[in-house]
Amino acid sequence: MNKYDVIIIGCGHNALITAAYLTRAGRSVLMLEKNDRAGGFLRTEELTLPGFKHDVYAAAHPLFLTGPAYADFREALESRGLRYVNTELPTGVSMENGETAVLSRSSEDLAAEAERLAPGDGAVLGRMFEEFAPYAGDVFELFSLDLSGSQASNTIQNLLYDERTGGKSYSAFAASLFSTARNVVRDFRSPVTRAMLASWVTHLGRTPDEIGSGIWVPLTTMALMGGGMPIPEGGSEKLALALTRLVQDQGGTIITGTRAEKIIVNNGKAVAVRTAEGEEYHAKHAVVASTGPDQLYLSLLADAPVSSDIRNQAKRYRYGRGCVQIHLALKEAPKWPDPRFARVGQPHLTDGLDGFTQAIAQGMADLLPAKPTFTVDCSTNLDPSRAPVGKAIMRIQVLEVPCRPRGDAAGQIDVGDGTWTYELTERFAERVIAIVGKHIPNIPDAIIGKSVVTPDTIARFNPNSGPGDPYGGSHDLMQSYLFRPLPSQPGHRSEIANLYMLGAATWPGHGINGGSGYIVAQQLLSLDR
C-alpha cells in the first residue's frame, strides 16, 4: 500500500503540474504536503471581512498562461472549474506628481503612449523590441528546458555567439546579460516610461541597478504584452484546486498535514520518504522534492552520502529580501484620477526610478524604506465575485523589504529586534497606505478592513522562503541560470540518483509559471522512451 512509482514532497503548483503529467501517463504518484491543503502560494482566503476573497500570496498568472503546461491541460482544468479573466492593460505607472502611463498589450498603443509622454520615445521603444526580437524565440524556449541539458546548451550557444562571425565573437544578447535595467531605459526621455518599464525587474528578483537586470526589461515587457495580467475567477487558488482535482481524478494520492522528514537513500539511489509521523513511503522510480537546496541537502538528506561540494554550497545558499502585502477591503472601488486605471491589472505607484532605487538601497541595508515603491492590484475590477456587490478588494505588494529590519530609514519607526510585531506591521502599513492616498483620492477613507502579510508570515507558511523571501532564494547573477540551484547542480537532477528538484529554487525560478514542474515531468517521462 505504501509503494508508488513517484513520491513528490510538497504540493506547490509546479509539483502539481509534474503530478498531472505523470498520472496522465498512468504512473502512481503520492504527494506529501505539510500544510492543510495543496497549492503553495496559491491561496485565497477571506482575510479581512466575510465575502472579501483575497489572494494571500500570489495573484496573477501571465507566465503560466503562455507556457506549455496550460496549453496541455487547459481543457482539463477548465472542466474542473478554472476560468481566467484578463485585461488589455496589464500594468502601468502612477507618479507622485500626478503623471500616469499604461502598458497596453497592443504594440501600436504602447508606442503611442510612449510618444505621448515624450516625442521620440515611441521610436526608442521600437528599437528596444527590434534589438531583442532576434533572440526572443530562443529565450522564451529556455523557460521550458533544463538549462543543463543538451537541447538548452545548443540554444544557449546560439544566443551567446554571433553567427555572422562563425561564432568567433559574442552576440549583442551576450553583452546584454551584463547590463542593468537603468541602462536599458536610459534612452527614453520620459521619466514616466523609464519608471514603468524598469520597475518590473523587481518582480523577477532583480533590482534596476543590478548587473544582469537589463535583459529582463524587454523580456518582461513582451511577456506582459503576450500574457496580459490574467487572474483566475474566484481567486488564485482556483488553479491549485483544479490541478488537485485533476491529479486525484487521474489516480494520484495527496496527503496534506504531513511533513516529509527524511529521504532514504540505498546504494546511491533515493528509494523512500519518511514523514515526521514515522510513516515510510517507497518510490519505485523517483522522488521529487519541491524544496530549496538547503532543505534538501542539509535536512532531508542530512544522513545521506552527499559530496562535500554540494553540502557546502547548500550551506551558502542565500535568500533575498522579503515582501509585505497589505490586503484591503474597500467600501467602493478605487477612484483613480486616470480612469484607465480601472482596467489596469497591476500598476506601480512611485515617485520615479531614482526614488525606487533609493528605497531598494535602504532595504538592502536592512532599513525600512522611508518612501516605498510598490504595486497595487484590484481584482474586483476584473472579477466582481471577489467581494460583496458594490465593494472591492485591493492588494498592495511591497517588495525589497528587509526580512528582519534593523532600523528605519526615516527614523520614525522603532523596529525593536526586527521581528514583525503587530505594532511594527501597523506602523509600516500606515506609511504605505499614506502613499497610496497620494495616488488614489478615496484611500484611506474607503478602507473597511485590513490584513497584512509580512516576511515572518511568509517564512512560517512556506519553508522554501527561508527568512521570508517569497522568491525562494536570491536571484542575483551569482545564483541564477546555470548557477541555480547550485553551481555543482545546474539543473533539476540532484546528485542522488532518482532524486529530482523543482520549485522556485530551480530554473526558471519563482512565480506562477509552471516551468520547473513541466521540465521535471518531461525528464521523468523520458526515462521510459
Secondary structure by P-SEA (a helix, b strand, c coil): cccccbbbccccaaaaaaaaaaaaabbbbbbbbccccccccccccccccccccccccccccccccccccccccaaaaaaabbbbbbbccccbbbccccccccccccaaaaaaaaaaaccaaaaaaaaaaaaacccaaaaaaacccccccaaaaaaaaaacccccccccccccccccccccccccccccccaaaaaaccccccccccccccccccccaaaaaaaaaaccccccccccaaaaaaaaaaaaaabbbbbccccccbbbbccccccccccccbbbbbbccbbbbccccccccccccccccccaaaaaaaaacccccbbbbbbbbccccccccccccccccbbbbcccaaaaaaaaaaaaaccccccccccccccccccccccccccbbbbbbbcccccccccccccccccccccccaaaaaaaaaaaaaaaaaccccccccccccccccaaaaaaacccccccccccccccccccccccccccccccccccccbbbbcccccccccccaaaaaaaaaaaaaccc
